[in-house]
Amino acid sequence: MSALRQLSLLFALYLLAVWVCGLLPFAFPASVLGMLLLLLLLLAGVVKPRQVERGADLLLQNMMLLFVPAGVSILEYFPLIRDKVPVLILIALVTLAVTLAATAFTVKAAAALLGKRREAKR
């Protein structure tokens, strides 16, 4: 399957998620719902990993370009957030530390579970 077809499938799932989120009586991020839909389709075997692999790799390789508009917007509105920069930096550092700790604990727990599973098979 070509990368363009794979990207089309990923964006179709996202558009479906946007539509479903519009029907919900509460706010929910369409990107999260789209990822959940993709996960469900992958787990159910409806979509095979090879059917989205090249498209996903293409998005990952060019992810930096997707953040350019957000960066430009921050620079454009910098006078409005100038006074809040120290607080924003503190928030970014705290969330970085929490994310790193959560990732470390998750990897440690997964490694322990895999180790137990390997020992049980022996």
C-alpha positions as CSV (number, residue, x, y, z in Angstrom):
1,M,0.0,0.0,0.0
2,S,1.5,3.4,-1.0
3,A,2.3,6.0,1.6
4,L,-0.4,8.3,0.1
5,R,-3.1,5.6,0.6
6,Q,-1.9,5.0,4.2
7,L,-1.9,8.7,5.0
8,S,-5.4,8.9,3.5
9,L,-6.5,6.1,5.8
10,L,-5.0,7.8,8.9
11,F,-6.6,11.1,8.0
12,A,-10.0,9.4,7.3
13,L,-9.9,8.0,10.8
14,Y,-9.1,11.4,12.1
15,L,-12.0,13.0,10.2
16,L,-14.3,10.3,11.6
17,A,-13.1,11.1,15.1
18,V,-13.7,14.8,14.5
19,W,-17.3,14.0,13.4
20,V,-17.9,11.7,16.4
21,C,-16.5,14.3,18.8
22,G,-18.9,16.9,17.3
23,L,-21.7,14.6,18.3
24,L,-20.6,14.1,21.9
25,P,-22.3,16.3,24.6
26,F,-18.9,17.0,26.1
27,A,-15.5,18.2,24.8
28,F,-13.1,15.4,23.8
29,P,-10.0,15.7,21.6
30,A,-10.5,14.3,18.2
31,S,-6.9,13.3,17.9
32,V,-7.1,11.1,21.0
33,L,-10.3,9.5,19.7
34,G,-8.7,8.9,16.3
35,M,-5.8,7.1,18.0
36,L,-8.2,5.0,20.0
37,L,-10.1,4.1,16.8
38,L,-6.9,3.2,15.1
39,L,-5.9,1.0,18.1
40,L,-9.3,-0.7,18.1
41,L,-9.0,-1.4,14.4
42,L,-5.5,-2.7,14.8
43,L,-6.5,-5.0,17.8
44,A,-9.5,-6.3,15.9
45,G,-7.4,-7.1,12.9
46,V,-9.4,-4.9,10.6
47,V,-6.3,-2.8,9.9
48,K,-2.9,-4.5,9.7
49,P,0.2,-2.6,10.9
50,R,1.7,-2.8,7.4
51,Q,-1.3,-0.9,6.1
52,V,-0.4,2.2,8.1
53,E,3.3,1.8,8.7
54,R,4.7,3.8,5.8
55,G,2.2,6.6,6.3
56,A,2.9,6.8,10.0
57,D,6.7,6.8,9.4
58,L,6.2,9.6,6.9
59,L,4.4,11.7,9.5
60,L,7.0,10.9,12.2
61,Q,9.9,11.8,9.9
62,N,8.3,15.2,9.1
63,M,6.8,15.9,12.5
64,M,9.0,19.0,13.0
65,L,7.3,20.7,10.1
66,L,3.9,20.2,11.7
67,F,5.0,22.3,14.7
68,V,6.2,25.3,12.7
69,P,2.7,27.0,12.6
70,A,2.4,26.6,16.4
71,G,5.9,28.1,16.9
72,V,5.2,31.0,14.6
73,S,1.9,31.7,16.5
74,I,3.8,31.8,19.8
75,L,6.2,34.3,18.4
76,E,3.4,36.4,17.0
77,Y,1.6,36.5,20.3
78,F,4.7,36.8,22.5
79,P,3.8,40.3,23.8
80,L,0.7,38.8,25.3
81,I,2.5,36.0,27.1
82,R,5.8,37.8,28.0
83,D,4.8,38.2,31.7
84,K,4.0,34.5,32.0
85,V,7.2,33.1,30.5
86,P,8.8,32.1,33.8
87,V,5.6,30.2,34.9
88,L,5.4,28.5,31.5
89,I,9.0,27.4,31.7
90,L,8.4,26.1,35.2
91,I,5.3,24.2,34.0
92,A,7.3,22.7,31.1
93,L,10.1,21.6,33.4
94,V,7.7,20.0,35.9
95,T,5.7,18.2,33.2
96,L,9.0,17.0,31.6
97,A,10.1,15.5,34.9
98,V,6.7,13.9,35.5
99,T,6.7,12.4,32.0
100,L,10.3,11.1,32.3
101,A,9.4,9.5,35.7
102,A,6.2,8.0,34.4
103,T,8.1,6.6,31.4
104,A,10.8,5.1,33.5
105,F,8.4,3.4,35.9
106,T,6.4,2.1,32.9
107,V,9.5,0.6,31.3
108,K,10.6,-0.9,34.6
109,A,7.2,-2.4,35.2
110,A,7.0,-3.8,31.6
111,A,10.5,-5.3,31.9
112,A,9.6,-6.9,35.2
113,L,6.4,-8.4,33.7
114,L,8.3,-9.7,30.6
115,G,10.9,-11.2,32.9
116,K,8.3,-13.0,34.9
117,R,6.6,-14.2,31.8
118,R,9.9,-15.6,30.4
119,E,10.7,-17.3,33.7
120,A,7.2,-18.9,33.8
121,K,7.7,-20.4,30.3
122,R,11.0,-22.1,31.4
